[in-house]
């Protein structure tokens, strides 16, 4: 089968062809697994973190990709929840141990044996992939394959991030950065909390206009003074300065949720500018998001299907995977990017 793989970590500021196109054997499956013929796969910032070494694959070469949609070709002997021909999605959670304190309490995202799709096991930048059946999810009929792909990570992790803010209807939310996850969170808020006003902070003028067009009360640069302070902020960016700015924009008792698997090192010096009285005083909180649970994905897909929560997508043929990676790295973003076979 054809696939794109990561063979080494590189600097995406200069390397345009970071993924190598190869032929791999078609995966075999265990009794508790399914084999999926991939129809499309979303492109996530986590791929940049893998390629540049901030969260490197557990082994090389690795097929990346964890926003996967496809059709089941074969089911293992112990799989009862699916049948060949079902359309399913695969998210970041590939597997966990199932027996530790976190798995037993429904927090398998914190399991020390957590495996990420496309980082620890081959993902969706390929014609076929295998996955444990418990880590696959039926896709609601309301979505096309391409619309569904970003929901598997950008949507599901955005859903978890919004939950972790503790936000209530009528309170205020800020979104720092406005890529695939940010635009889905804004759409979620408009459905779940109609009286909540959302402010968006992004350097890109096109993204600012896009945010306002889908319901943001205000959109501006990351250092622009917002019209009012916020009960919560969600930071989806890969840099540190945005975290510092987000703390400034919180009300007393506000919470910053950081939705990023890694932050880049280039501007870590921005943390030296934190002043306790300005940034952290008055019981402000900082909380990180670590992966997602199976239940996060299930609940989010049920909600998204019920309200027809659709992602804006930019489609690329699979053979242009390197172009999609380059565009994401260099901020050519509007909604989610999806590779299509």
HELIX and SHEET records of a PDB file:
HELIX    1   1 UNK A   45  UNK A   52  1                                   8    
HELIX    2   2 UNK A  101  UNK A  104  1                                   4    
HELIX    3   3 UNK A  108  UNK A  110  5                                   3    
HELIX    4   4 UNK A  133  UNK A  135  5                                   3    
HELIX    5   5 UNK A  145  UNK A  149  1                                   5    
HELIX    6   6 UNK A  150  UNK A  152  5                                   3    
HELIX    7   7 UNK A  154  UNK A  165  1                                  12    
HELIX    8   8 UNK A  180  UNK A  192  1                                  13    
HELIX    9   9 UNK A  205  UNK A  213  1                                   9    
HELIX   10  10 UNK A  241  UNK A  248  1                                   8    
HELIX   11  11 UNK A  268  UNK A  273  5                                   6    
HELIX   12  12 UNK A  276  UNK A  280  3                                   5    
HELIX   13  13 UNK A  294  UNK A  307  1                                  14    
HELIX   14  14 UNK A  318  UNK A  320  5                                   3    
HELIX   15  15 UNK A  321  UNK A  329  1                                   9    
SHEET    1   A 2 UNK A   2  UNK A   6  0                                        
SHEET    2   A 2 UNK A  19  UNK A  23 -1                                        
SHEET    1   B 5 UNK A 128  UNK A 132  0                                        
SHEET    2   B 5 UNK A  33  UNK A  43 -1                                        
SHEET    3   B 5 UNK A  68  UNK A  75 -1                                        
SHEET    4   B 5 UNK A  87  UNK A  90 -1                                        
SHEET    5   B 5 UNK A 136  UNK A 138 -1                                        
SHEET    1   C 4 UNK A 128  UNK A 132  0                                        
SHEET    2   C 4 UNK A  33  UNK A  43 -1                                        
SHEET    3   C 4 UNK A 336  UNK A 340 -1                                        
SHEET    4   C 4 UNK A 313  UNK A 317  1                                        
SHEET    1   D 2 UNK A  93  UNK A  95  0                                        
SHEET    2   D 2 UNK A 115  UNK A 116 -1                                        
SHEET    1   E 6 UNK A 218  UNK A 220  0                                        
SHEET    2   E 6 UNK A 197  UNK A 201  1                                        
SHEET    3   E 6 UNK A 172  UNK A 176  1                                        
SHEET    4   E 6 UNK A 230  UNK A 235  1                                        
SHEET    5   E 6 UNK A 250  UNK A 258  1                                        
SHEET    6   E 6 UNK A 285  UNK A 288  1                                        
END                                                                             
